[in-house]
Amino acid sequence: MTEISFDDFLKVDIRVGTIVDAAEFPKARKPAWKVWVDFGPEIGIKKSSAQITAHYAKDDLIGRQVAAVVNFPPRQIADFMSEVLVLGFADSDGEIVLLQPERSVPNGGRML
């Protein structure tokens, strides 16, 4: 593992947001949802491709708070521009489990 400085860590802008919409993404190479996440008035609604179909149905995502990196450059995935990286951990089968706050917090809050 490569060590980084605290200043390096501070460069990664991780915020909390609420998923406000989700859609199927059949053009993705691996099963994924298109999600739109509301990060509050400062950042607004950003979209992401999330490979979380094993554990989350589309309708179960709406209203769920998630953590995401908001300062990566946008990335083209098939015909969709992903603007943020929604964060999660792989379970024992390699399927992604979302990283989310234990209780509700204001959208746009930065991880400290």
N, C-alpha and C positions, 0 to 999 in steps of 0.2 A: 504494500500500500504506500502510495506517495503522500507525504505530509504536505499540507498547504498552510499558509498563514491565515490568521483571522481576517486580515484585509482581503485575501483572496475569497474567503467565505462570504464576506460582505458584498462582494461583487454580484453574487447570485441573488436575484430578487425573487423570493418565494412569497407568494400572497395566497390568501384564502378567497374563494369565490363560491358562488352558488350556481349549480347547473340549472339553466333556464330552458334549455331545449336539447333534444337528442334526436338523431336520425341514423338510419342504416347507412353503411358505407360499403356497398358491394364492390366498388373498384379497388379497395384496399387489398394489398397482397395477403395480409393476415387479417382474420376477423377483427373488426373494429367498429366503434360508434363514432359518428361526428357529434361533438358536444359543443354547446355554446355556454360559456361561463361568465356570470356577472361579477366583476371585481369592484363594483362600486363606482361612484362618480369620477374618481381620479383616473381610473384605467378604462372603465366601461366594460362592454361585453366583448369577449375574445373567443375565438373558436379553436378547437383542437381535435385531432384524431386520437382516440384512446382505445388501445387493445385490451378491453375489459369485458368482452362479451361473455366470457365463461362464468363470471360471477354476478353480472348486472344486466337486468332487462332494461330496455329503453325507458319504459315508464317508471321504473324504480330510480332512475338517475335524476329525474326532475326534482328540484328542491334540495338535493344533496350538496352539502358543502365539501369542497375538495381543496387541496393545496396544489399549486402549480408554479413553475418558473415562468415569469412574465417578461424577462429581458433577454431571451434567446432571439436570434433573428427568425423571421417566419420561414417555414419549411414546406415545400410543395410535396404533397403525398397524393399520388394519382392526380385527380382533377380538383383537389381540395388544398387550400392554403392553411396549414396549421400555424397558429400564432403564439400559442403557449404550450408548455409541456406539463400535462397533468401528471402528478406523482403517485407512485404506488410501490408496493413490494411484491415480489414473486412468492407465491405459496409453494408448497412441496411439489406441486405438479408443474410449476413454472407459469401459472396463471396469475394475472395481476390483481392485487387487492388494493383498493384506493387508500391513499393517505389522506386522512381528514381529521379535523379537530374533534376532540372528545365532546364538546358542547358548542352550541351556536356562538359565533363571533361575528363582528361586523365585516361585511364584504370589503375586500381591499386591504385588510390587515396584513402587515408584513410579519413573517416569521422572524423571531428574535432569538 
